[in-house]
Amino acid sequence: MKTLNHCVRAVLAAAAFATSFPAQAHITFENKEVEAGSTVKFVLRVPHGCAGSATVAVKIALPEELTEAKPQPKSGWTLDITRVEAQGDGSGETSHDSHGGHDDAVVQEIAWSGGKLEDAHYDEFVFRAKVKEDVAVAEIFVPVVQECESGVERWIEIPPASASSDDLKFPAPSIRIRAGS
């Protein structure tokens, strides 16, 4: 009986470790929830490389729910920003309130490259953005491509409506949106 209890405890401990490990291995945001209409500091957490290989680039695609994005430079990394022309609302005005000299363009992609984040180390990549006031979704997903010295991991999977990211192998980091005050 003593051996059986020991085996059961060992199996339960292993199962608990196995179910908690994948969630820790994903790229995630420090923010779990943000308010619609607010300007937020988004902290993207990169906990590992690609199958043991060091990370050398992190690229994020901003969803339309995030505007006025400004990335934080990282020492030792090159920062690239891809902008696209702002979409108007039909009134002749652009649909965002941009600051910083790019009134006719919105940030579509932010990329940090040229640095080196060893697989055994952890780091954060930061940007700030405004969450649109009239967000029609309860959660937004931000696709990320992690390039390594050997290999690429595409954290771009988005679950179908009313499903969970927990069952996905490479889920896009997400943030819940609560109504503005």
LUMLUMNU-821460 format. One record per atom (N, C-alpha, C): residue in one letter; x, y, z; residue number from 1; atom name. Coordinates in Angstrom, 2 decimals, decimal comma, always signed. Layout:
# residues N
A  X  Y  Z  NUM  CA
...
This chain:
# residues 181
M  +0,82  -1,19  +0,00  1  N
M  +0,00  +0,00  +0,00  1  CA
M  +0,87  +1,26  +0,00  1  C
K  +1,96  +1,20  +0,78  2  N
K  +2,85  +2,34  +0,85  2  CA
K  +3,45  +2,64  -0,53  2  C
T  +3,83  +1,61  -1,27  3  N
T  +4,40  +1,78  -2,60  3  CA
T  +3,36  +2,33  -3,57  3  C
L  +2,12  +1,86  -3,47  4  N
L  +1,06  +2,34  -4,33  4  CA
L  +0,80  +3,83  -4,09  4  C
N  +0,71  +4,24  -2,82  5  N
N  +0,52  +5,66  -2,51  5  CA
N  +1,67  +6,50  -3,04  5  C
H  +2,89  +6,00  -2,90  6  N
H  +4,06  +6,72  -3,42  6  CA
H  +3,96  +6,88  -4,93  6  C
C  +3,57  +5,81  -5,62  7  N
C  +3,43  +5,85  -7,08  7  CA
C  +2,33  +6,82  -7,49  7  C
V  +1,19  +6,79  -6,79  8  N
V  +0,09  +7,69  -7,11  8  CA
V  +0,53  +9,14  -6,93  8  C
R  +1,22  +9,43  -5,83  9  N
R  +1,70  +10,80  -5,59  9  CA
R  +2,70  +11,22  -6,68  9  C
A  +3,56  +10,32  -7,08  10  N
A  +4,54  +10,64  -8,12  10  CA
A  +3,85  +10,92  -9,45  10  C
V  +2,83  +10,12  -9,79  11  N
V  +2,09  +10,32  -11,04  11  CA
V  +1,34  +11,65  -10,99  11  C
L  +0,69  +11,95  -9,86  12  N
L  -0,03  +13,21  -9,73  12  CA
L  +0,91  +14,41  -9,81  12  C
A  +2,06  +14,31  -9,20  13  N
A  +3,05  +15,39  -9,26  13  CA
A  +3,53  +15,59  -10,69  13  C
A  +3,80  +14,50  -11,39  14  N
A  +4,25  +14,60  -12,78  14  CA
A  +3,16  +15,20  -13,66  14  C
A  +1,91  +14,79  -13,43  15  N
A  +0,80  +15,33  -14,22  15  CA
A  +0,63  +16,83  -13,96  15  C
A  +0,74  +17,23  -12,70  16  N
A  +0,63  +18,65  -12,38  16  CA
A  +1,74  +19,44  -13,05  16  C
F  +2,95  +18,91  -13,03  17  N
F  +4,07  +19,59  -13,68  17  CA
F  +3,85  +19,67  -15,18  17  C
A  +3,42  +18,58  -15,78  18  N
A  +3,22  +18,54  -17,23  18  CA
A  +2,13  +19,50  -17,67  18  C
T  +1,06  +19,63  -16,90  19  N
T  -0,02  +20,52  -17,31  19  CA
T  +0,33  +21,97  -17,05  19  C
S  +1,22  +22,24  -16,11  20  N
S  +1,58  +23,64  -15,86  20  CA
S  +2,72  +24,10  -16,75  20  C
F  +3,54  +23,20  -17,24  21  N
F  +4,71  +23,57  -18,02  21  CA
F  +4,38  +24,28  -19,33  21  C
P  +3,43  +23,78  -20,16  22  N
P  +3,18  +24,45  -21,43  22  CA
P  +2,77  +25,90  -21,27  22  C
A  +1,97  +26,24  -20,28  23  N
A  +1,54  +27,61  -20,09  23  CA
A  +2,73  +28,51  -19,78  23  C
Q  +3,71  +28,00  -19,06  24  N
Q  +4,88  +28,78  -18,73  24  CA
Q  +5,81  +28,92  -19,94  24  C
A  +5,71  +28,01  -20,89  25  N
A  +6,62  +28,01  -22,03  25  CA
A  +6,15  +28,95  -23,14  25  C
H  +4,92  +29,39  -23,10  26  N
H  +4,39  +30,26  -24,14  26  CA
H  +4,87  +31,70  -23,96  26  C
I  +4,92  +32,42  -25,06  27  N
I  +5,14  +33,87  -24,99  27  CA
I  +3,83  +34,48  -24,53  27  C
T  +3,90  +35,34  -23,52  28  N
T  +2,69  +35,92  -22,94  28  CA
T  +2,89  +37,41  -22,67  28  C
F  +1,79  +38,08  -22,35  29  N
F  +1,85  +39,45  -21,90  29  CA
F  +1,79  +39,48  -20,38  29  C
E  +2,52  +40,41  -19,78  30  N
E  +2,44  +40,62  -18,35  30  CA
E  +1,02  +41,06  -17,98  30  C
N  +0,42  +41,91  -18,82  31  N
N  -0,95  +42,37  -18,61  31  CA
N  -1,90  +41,20  -18,89  31  C
K  -2,83  +40,98  -18,01  32  N
K  -3,84  +39,95  -18,25  32  CA
K  -5,14  +40,58  -18,72  32  C
E  -5,35  +41,86  -18,32  33  N
E  -6,58  +42,56  -18,65  33  CA
E  -6,30  +44,05  -18,73  33  C
V  -6,90  +44,72  -19,71  34  N
V  -6,74  +46,16  -19,87  34  CA
V  -8,11  +46,77  -20,12  34  C
E  -8,18  +48,08  -19,92  35  N
E  -9,45  +48,79  -20,08  35  CA
E  -9,54  +49,42  -21,45  35  C
A  -10,70  +49,28  -22,09  36  N
A  -10,93  +49,92  -23,39  36  CA
A  -10,77  +51,42  -23,23  36  C
G  -10,14  +52,06  -24,21  37  N
G  -9,94  +53,49  -24,20  37  CA
G  -8,70  +53,95  -23,46  37  C
S  -8,00  +53,03  -22,81  38  N
S  -6,82  +53,43  -22,04  38  CA
S  -5,54  +53,24  -22,84  38  C
T  -4,50  +53,98  -22,44  39  N
T  -3,18  +53,80  -23,01  39  CA
T  -2,42  +52,90  -22,04  39  C
V  -1,83  +51,84  -22,56  40  N
V  -1,29  +50,77  -21,73  40  CA
V  +0,16  +50,46  -22,11  40  C
K  +0,96  +50,14  -21,12  41  N
K  +2,32  +49,62  -21,34  41  CA
K  +2,17  +48,10  -21,45  41  C
F  +2,45  +47,57  -22,64  42  N
F  +2,37  +46,13  -22,88  42  CA
F  +3,77  +45,53  -22,73  42  C
V  +3,89  +44,53  -21,90  43  N
V  +5,17  +43,87  -21,64  43  CA
V  +5,07  +42,44  -22,16  43  C
L  +5,76  +42,16  -23,27  44  N
L  +5,77  +40,84  -23,89  44  CA
L  +6,89  +40,03  -23,25  44  C
R  +6,55  +38,89  -22,64  45  N
R  +7,54  +38,07  -21,94  45  CA
R  +7,97  +36,90  -22,84  45  C
V  +9,27  +36,81  -23,06  46  N
V  +9,85  +35,73  -23,88  46  CA
V  +10,65  +34,84  -22,94  46  C
P  +10,12  +33,64  -22,61  47  N
P  +10,74  +32,81  -21,59  47  CA
P  +11,81  +31,83  -22,08  47  C
H  +12,00  +31,70  -23,39  48  N
H  +12,94  +30,70  -23,91  48  CA
H  +13,21  +30,95  -25,39  48  C
G  +14,15  +30,21  -25,91  49  N
G  +14,45  +30,26  -27,34  49  CA
G  +13,64  +29,22  -28,09  49  C
C  +14,19  +28,77  -29,21  50  N
C  +13,53  +27,76  -30,05  50  CA
C  +14,29  +26,44  -29,93  50  C
A  +13,75  +25,51  -29,19  51  N
A  +14,36  +24,17  -29,03  51  CA
A  +15,84  +24,26  -28,66  51  C
G  +16,15  +25,14  -27,72  52  N
G  +17,53  +25,27  -27,25  52  CA
G  +18,35  +26,33  -27,94  52  C
S  +17,84  +26,90  -29,02  53  N
S  +18,56  +27,90  -29,80  53  CA
S  +18,21  +29,31  -29,31  53  C
A  +19,19  +30,21  -29,32  54  N
A  +18,99  +31,59  -28,85  54  CA
A  +18,05  +32,38  -29,75  54  C
T  +17,22  +33,23  -29,14  55  N
T  +16,33  +34,14  -29,87  55  CA
T  +17,15  +35,30  -30,41  55  C
V  +16,95  +35,62  -31,71  56  N
V  +17,67  +36,73  -32,33  56  CA
V  +16,73  +37,79  -32,91  56  C
A  +15,41  +37,53  -32,91  57  N
A  +14,44  +38,51  -33,37  57  CA
A  +13,07  +38,19  -32,79  57  C
V  +12,32  +39,25  -32,48  58  N
V  +10,94  +39,13  -32,01  58  CA
V  +10,13  +40,13  -32,82  58  C
K  +9,10  +39,63  -33,51  59  N
K  +8,26  +40,48  -34,35  59  CA
K  +6,81  +40,34  -33,91  59  C
I  +6,14  +41,47  -33,71  60  N
I  +4,74  +41,43  -33,33  60  CA
I  +3,90  +42,15  -34,37  60  C
A  +2,72  +41,61  -34,63  61  N
A  +1,75  +42,23  -35,53  61  CA
A  +0,64  +42,81  -34,66  61  C
L  +0,46  +44,13  -34,73  62  N
L  -0,54  +44,76  -33,89  62  CA
L  -1,93  +44,62  -34,48  62  C
P  -2,89  +44,19  -33,68  63  N
P  -4,27  +44,12  -34,17  63  CA
P  -4,86  +45,52  -34,25  63  C
E  -5,94  +45,68  -34,99  64  N
E  -6,56  +47,00  -35,19  64  CA
E  -7,09  +47,60  -33,89  64  C
E  -7,28  +46,79  -32,86  65  N
E  -7,78  +47,30  -31,58  65  CA
E  -6,73  +48,13  -30,84  65  C
L  -5,46  +48,02  -31,25  66  N
L  -4,38  +48,78  -30,62  66  CA
L  -3,90  +49,87  -31,56  66  C
T  -3,89  +51,11  -31,07  67  N
T  -3,48  +52,25  -31,88  67  CA
T  -2,40  +53,03  -31,15  67  C
E  -1,84  +54,01  -31,83  68  N
E  -0,84  +54,92  -31,26  68  CA
E  +0,32  +54,17  -30,60  68  C
A  +0,74  +53,09  -31,21  69  N
A  +1,79  +52,25  -30,63  69  CA
A  +3,15  +52,93  -30,69  69  C
K  +3,90  +52,77  -29,61  70  N
K  +5,27  +53,26  -29,52  70  CA
K  +6,10  +52,20  -28,83  70  C
P  +7,04  +51,59  -29,55  71  N
P  +7,88  +50,55  -28,94  71  CA
P  +9,00  +51,15  -28,11  71  C
Q  +9,45  +50,39  -27,14  72  N
Q  +10,60  +50,77  -26,33  72  CA
Q  +11,85  +50,13  -26,94  72  C
P  +12,86  +50,94  -27,28  73  N
P  +14,10  +50,36  -27,80  73  CA
P  +14,76  +49,47  -26,74  73  C
K  +15,54  +48,49  -27,20  74  N
K  +16,29  +47,62  -26,31  74  CA
K  +17,76  +47,74  -26,67  74  C
S  +18,58  +47,96  -25,68  75  N
S  +20,01  +48,05  -25,91  75  CA
S  +20,51  +46,75  -26,55  75  C
G  +21,29  +46,88  -27,61  76  N
G  +21,84  +45,72  -28,30  76  CA
G  +20,92  +45,14  -29,37  76  C
W  +19,72  +45,70  -29,53  77  N
W  +18,76  +45,22  -30,52  77  CA
W  +18,43  +46,36  -31,47  77  C
T  +18,16  +46,03  -32,74  78  N
T  +17,70  +47,00  -33,72  78  CA
T  +16,19  +47,01  -33,70  78  C
L  +15,61  +48,19  -33,69  79  N
L  +14,16  +48,35  -33,66  79  CA
L  +13,67  +48,76  -35,04  79  C
D  +12,72  +48,00  -35,59  80  N
D  +12,10  +48,32  -36,88  80  CA
D  +10,61  +48,45  -36,67  80  C
I  +10,03  +49,49  -37,28  81  N
I  +8,59  +49,74  -37,17  81  CA
I  +8,01  +49,78  -38,57  81  C
T  +7,00  +48,97  -38,81  82  N
T  +6,30  +48,98  -40,10  82  CA
T  +5,00  +49,74  -39,91  82  C
R  +4,80  +50,77  -40,75  83  N
R  +3,59  +51,59  -40,68  83  CA
R  +2,78  +51,40  -41,96  83  C
V  +1,46  +51,56  -41,84  84  N
V  +0,57  +51,56  -42,99  84  CA
V  -0,31  +52,80  -42,90  84  C
E  -0,85  +53,21  -44,04  85  N
E  -1,72  +54,39  -44,03  85  CA
E  -2,94  +54,13  -43,17  85  C
A  -3,32  +55,15  -42,41  86  N
A  -4,49  +55,05  -41,54  86  CA
A  -5,75  +54,91  -42,37  86  C
Q  -6,67  +54,11  -41,88  87  N
Q  -7,96  +53,94  -42,53  87  CA
Q  -8,92  +54,98  -41,98  87  C
G  -9,55  +55,73  -42,86  88  N
G  -10,50  +56,74  -42,43  88  CA
G  -11,85  +56,12  -42,12  88  C
D  -12,73  +56,92  -41,53  89  N
D  -14,07  +56,45  -41,20  89  CA
D  -15,10  +56,95  -42,20  89  C
G  -14,62  +57,47  -43,33  90  N
G  -15,52  +57,98  -44,35  90  CA
G  -15,77  +59,48  -44,24  90  C
S  -15,34  +60,09  -43,15  91  N
S  -15,57  +61,52  -42,94  91  CA
S  -14,41  +62,36  -43,44  91  C
G  -13,36  +61,71  -43,94  92  N
G  -12,17  +62,44  -44,36  92  CA
G  -11,15  +62,54  -43,24  92  C
E  -11,53  +62,14  -42,05  93  N
E  -10,62  +62,15  -40,90  93  CA
E  -10,06  +60,75  -40,70  93  C
T  -8,84  +60,67  -40,19  94  N
T  -8,29  +59,35  -39,88  94  CA
T  -8,95  +58,84  -38,61  94  C
S  -8,91  +57,52  -38,43  95  N
S  -9,62  +56,90  -37,32  95  CA
S  -8,78  +56,79  -36,06  95  C
H  -7,66  +57,49  -36,00  96  N
H  -6,84  +57,45  -34,79  96  CA
H  -6,29  +58,85  -34,52  96  C
D  -5,80  +59,02  -33,33  97  N
D  -5,22  +60,30  -32,91  97  CA
D  -3,74  +60,06  -32,69  97  C
S  -2,97  +60,16  -33,76  98  N
S  -1,55  +59,83  -33,68  98  CA
S  -0,74  +60,99  -33,14  98  C
H  +0,32  +60,66  -32,44  99  N
H  +1,27  +61,65  -31,94  99  CA
H  +2,65  +61,23  -32,41  99  C
G  +3,54  +62,19  -32,58  100  N
G  +4,91  +61,84  -32,90  100  CA
G  +5,27  +61,97  -34,36  100  C
G  +4,48  +62,69  -35,16  101  N
G  +4,88  +62,97  -36,53  101  CA
G  +4,49  +61,95  -37,56  101  C
H  +3,65  +61,00  -37,26  102  N
H  +3,22  +60,00  -38,25  102  CA
H  +1,69  +60,02  -38,34  102  C
D  +1,11  +61,21  -38,53  103  N
D  -0,34  +61,35  -38,52  103  CA
D  -1,04  +60,57  -39,61  103  C
D  -0,35  +60,27  -40,70  104  N
D  -0,99  +59,57  -41,81  104  CA
D  -0,72  +58,07  -41,81  104  C
A  -0,12  +57,54  -40,75  105  N
A  +0,21  +56,12  -40,72  105  CA
A  +0,03  +55,55  -39,32  105  C
V  -0,31  +54,27  -39,27  106  N
V  -0,43  +53,57  -37,99  106  CA
V  +0,60  +52,44  -37,95  106  C
V  +1,03  +52,10  -36,77  107  N
V  +2,01  +51,02  -36,61  107  CA
V  +1,29  +49,69  -36,82  107  C
Q  +1,81  +48,91  -37,75  108  N
Q  +1,25  +47,59  -38,06  108  CA
Q  +2,11  +46,48  -37,45  108  C
E  +3,44  +46,71  -37,43  109  N
E  +4,35  +45,68  -36,92  109  CA
E  +5,52  +46,34  -36,20  109  C
I  +5,95  +45,70  -35,12  110  N
I  +7,14  +46,12  -34,39  110  CA
I  +8,08  +44,93  -34,37  110  C
A  +9,37  +45,18  -34,67  111  N
A  +10,35  +44,09  -34,67  111  CA
A  +11,63  +44,53  -33,96  111  C
W  +12,09  +43,67  -33,07  112  N
W  +13,39  +43,84  -32,44  112  CA
W  +14,27  +42,73  -33,01  112  C
S  +15,47  +43,08  -33,52  113  N
S  +16,34  +42,06  -34,11  113  CA
S  +17,80  +42,40  -33,84  113  C
G  +18,66  +41,45  -34,13  114  N
G  +20,09  +41,68  -34,00  114  CA
G  +20,66  +41,46  -32,61  114  C
G  +19,81  +41,27  -31,63  115  N
G  +20,28  +40,95  -30,29  115  CA
G  +20,41  +39,45  -30,14  115  C
K  +20,66  +39,01  -28,92  116  N
K  +20,76  +37,57  -28,68  116  CA
K  +20,26  +37,28  -27,27  116  C
L  +19,18  +36,52  -27,22  117  N
L  +18,60  +36,08  -25,95  117  CA
L  +18,80  +34,57  -25,87  117  C
E  +19,73  +34,17  -25,04  118  N
E  +20,03  +32,73  -24,90  118  CA
E  +18,79  +31,97  -24,44  118  C
D  +18,70  +30,72  -24,85  119  N
D  +17,55  +29,88  -24,50  119  CA
D  +17,36  +29,77  -22,99  119  C
A  +18,43  +29,78  -22,23  120  N
A  +18,35  +29,64  -20,78  120  CA
A  +17,95  +30,93  -20,07  120  C
H  +17,82  +32,02  -20,84  121  N
H  +17,50  +33,31  -20,24  121  CA
H  +16,09  +33,76  -20,61  121  C
Y  +15,62  +34,77  -19,92  122  N
Y  +14,29  +35,33  -20,07  122  CA
Y  +14,44  +36,82  -20,33  122  C
D  +13,56  +37,40  -21,14  123  N
D  +13,59  +38,85  -21,34  123  CA
D  +12,20  +39,35  -21,67  123  C
E  +12,08  +40,67  -21,70  124  N
E  +10,81  +41,32  -22,00  124  CA
E  +11,00  +42,34  -23,10  124  C
F  +9,99  +42,45  -23,96  125  N
F  +9,97  +43,42  -25,04  125  CA
F  +8,74  +44,29  -24,81  125  C
V  +8,94  +45,60  -24,81  126  N
V  +7,91  +46,51  -24,34  126  CA
V  +7,47  +47,50  -25,41  126  C
F  +6,16  +47,77  -25,44  127  N
F  +5,61  +48,85  -26,25  127  CA
F  +4,40  +49,41  -25,51  127  C
R  +4,03  +50,61  -25,86  128  N
R  +2,80  +51,16  -25,31  128  CA
R  +1,85  +51,40  -26,46  128  C
A  +0,56  +51,27  -26,18  129  N
A  -0,45  +51,48  -27,21  129  CA
A  -1,76  +51,86  -26,54  129  C
K  -2,61  +52,48  -27,32  130  N
K  -3,95  +52,81  -26,84  130  CA
K  -4,90  +51,72  -27,29  130  C
V  -5,74  +51,28  -26,37  131  N
V  -6,77  +50,30  -26,68  131  CA
V  -7,98  +51,10  -27,15  131  C
K  -8,48  +50,79  -28,33  132  N
K  -9,63  +51,54  -28,86  132  CA
K  -10,78  +51,54  -27,85  132  C
E  -11,49  +52,63  -27,83  133  N
E  -12,63  +52,80  -26,92  133  CA
E  -13,78  +51,86  -27,26  133  C
D  -14,02  +51,69  -28,55  134  N
D  -15,17  +50,91  -29,01  134  CA
D  -14,80  +49,49  -29,44  134  C
V  -13,98  +48,83  -28,64  135  N
V  -13,55  +47,47  -28,95  135  CA
V  -14,76  +46,54  -28,87  135  C
A  -14,95  +45,74  -29,93  136  N
A  -16,12  +44,87  -30,00  136  CA
A  -15,82  +43,44  -29,55  136  C
V  -14,63  +43,20  -29,06  137  N
V  -14,26  +41,85  -28,62  137  CA
V  -13,90  +41,87  -27,14  137  C
A  -13,97  +40,72  -26,51  138  N
A  -13,63  +40,60  -25,09  138  CA
A  -12,15  +40,31  -24,88  138  C
E  -11,48  +39,89  -25,95  139  N
E  -10,07  +39,54  -25,85  139  CA
E  -9,40  +39,84  -27,18  139  C
I  -8,19  +40,40  -27,12  140  N
I  -7,45  +40,64  -28,35  140  CA
I  -6,22  +39,74  -28,37  140  C
F  -5,84  +39,34  -29,57  141  N
F  -4,70  +38,47  -29,78  141  CA
F  -3,64  +39,22  -30,57  141  C
V  -2,38  +39,07  -30,16  142  N
V  -1,27  +39,78  -30,80  142  CA
V  -0,28  +38,72  -31,32  142  C
P  -0,33  +38,41  -32,61  143  N
P  +0,58  +37,41  -33,16  143  CA
P  +2,05  +37,82  -33,02  143  C
V  +2,89  +36,84  -32,67  144  N
V  +4,32  +37,06  -32,47  144  CA
V  +5,10  +36,00  -33,23  144  C
V  +6,15  +36,42  -33,92  145  N
V  +7,07  +35,49  -34,55  145  CA
V  +8,41  +35,63  -33,83  145  C
Q  +8,89  +34,52  -33,31  146  N
Q  +10,16  +34,47  -32,58  146  CA
Q  +11,18  +33,76  -33,47  146  C
E  +12,19  +34,51  -33,93  147  N
E  +13,23  +33,92  -34,76  147  CA
E  +14,43  +33,59  -33,89  147  C
C  +15,00  +32,43  -34,12  148  N
C  +16,16  +31,99  -33,35  148  CA
C  +17,33  +31,71  -34,28  148  C
E  +18,50  +31,48  -33,70  149  N
E  +19,67  +31,16  -34,51  149  CA
E  +19,39  +29,93  -35,36  149  C
S  +18,63  +29,01  -34,82  150  N
S  +18,23  +27,82  -35,54  150  CA
S  +16,74  +27,59  -35,30  150  C
G  +15,93  +27,99  -36,25  151  N
G  +14,49  +27,76  -36,14  151  CA
G  +13,68  +29,02  -35,89  151  C
V  +12,38  +28,86  -36,05  152  N
V  +11,41  +29,93  -35,86  152  CA
V  +10,21  +29,35  -35,13  152  C
E  +9,68  +30,10  -34,17  153  N
E  +8,42  +29,70  -33,52  153  CA
E  +7,42  +30,80  -33,80  153  C
R  +6,29  +30,40  -34,38  154  N
R  +5,24  +31,35  -34,76  154  CA
R  +4,11  +31,25  -33,74  154  C
W  +4,05  +32,22  -32,84  155  N
W  +3,02  +32,28  -31,80  155  CA
W  +1,84  +33,05  -32,38  155  C
I  +1,14  +32,40  -33,33  156  N
I  +0,12  +33,09  -34,11  156  CA
I  -1,25  +32,42  -34,07  156  C
E  -1,36  +31,31  -33,39  157  N
E  -2,64  +30,59  -33,38  157  CA
E  -3,67  +31,33  -32,53  157  C
I  -4,86  +31,51  -33,09  158  N
I  -5,96  +32,18  -32,41  158  CA
I  -7,10  +31,18  -32,31  158  C
P  -7,61  +30,97  -31,09  159  N
P  -8,68  +29,97  -30,94  159  CA
P  -9,98  +30,45  -31,57  159  C
P  -10,82  +29,51  -32,00  160  N
P  -12,14  +29,90  -32,51  160  CA
P  -12,95  +30,56  -31,38  160  C
A  -13,97  +31,30  -31,75  161  N
A  -14,83  +31,97  -30,76  161  CA
A  -15,31  +30,97  -29,72  161  C
S  -15,33  +31,39  -28,49  162  N
S  -15,76  +30,62  -27,31  162  CA
S  -14,88  +29,41  -27,00  162  C
A  -13,69  +29,34  -27,60  163  N
A  -12,74  +28,27  -27,29  163  CA
A  -11,57  +28,88  -26,52  163  C
S  -10,70  +28,02  -26,03  164  N
S  -9,58  +28,46  -25,22  164  CA
S  -8,26  +28,30  -25,96  164  C
S  -7,30  +29,15  -25,61  165  N
S  -5,95  +29,05  -26,16  165  CA
S  -5,19  +27,87  -25,57  165  C
D  -5,70  +27,31  -24,47  166  N
D  -5,00  +26,25  -23,76  166  CA
D  -4,72  +25,01  -24,61  166  C
D  -5,56  +24,78  -25,62  167  N
D  -5,39  +23,59  -26,45  167  CA
D  -4,49  +23,82  -27,66  167  C
L  -4,00  +25,04  -27,83  168  N
L  -3,16  +25,36  -28,98  168  CA
L  -1,69  +25,16  -28,66  168  C
K  -0,93  +24,72  -29,64  169  N
K  +0,51  +24,51  -29,44  169  CA
K  +1,28  +25,83  -29,44  169  C
F  +0,91  +26,77  -30,32  170  N
F  +1,59  +28,06  -30,42  170  CA
F  +0,56  +29,20  -30,39  170  C
P  -0,09  +29,40  -29,24  171  N
P  -1,12  +30,45  -29,16  171  CA
P  -0,53  +31,85  -29,22  171  C
A  -1,23  +32,74  -29,90  172  N
A  -0,84  +34,16  -29,90  172  CA
A  -1,09  +34,71  -28,50  172  C
P  -0,19  +35,53  -27,98  173  N
P  -0,44  +36,15  -26,68  173  CA
P  -1,75  +36,94  -26,73  173  C
S  -2,47  +36,97  -25,62  174  N
S  -3,75  +37,65  -25,60  174  CA
S  -3,93  +38,48  -24,34  174  C
I  -4,86  +39,43  -24,44  175  N
I  -5,20  +40,31  -23,33  175  CA
I  -6,71  +40,46  -23,32  175  C
R  -7,32  +40,30  -22,13  176  N
R  -8,75  +40,53  -22,00  176  CA
R  -9,02  +42,03  -21,97  176  C
I  -10,15  +42,43  -22,55  177  N
I  -10,54  +43,83  -22,59  177  CA
I  -11,79  +44,00  -21,72  177  C
R  -11,74  +44,96  -20,81  178  N
R  -12,93  +45,28  -20,02  178  CA
R  -13,44  +46,65  -20,49  178  C
A  -14,70  +46,87  -20,32  179  N
A  -15,32  +48,13  -20,76  179  CA
A  -14,68  +49,31  -20,04  179  C
G  -14,54  +50,41  -20,78  180  N
G  -13,96  +51,63  -20,20  180  CA
G  -14,91  +52,25  -19,19  180  C
S  -14,36  +53,10  -18,33  181  N
S  -15,20  +53,72  -17,31  181  CA
S  -15,87  +54,97  -17,81  181  C
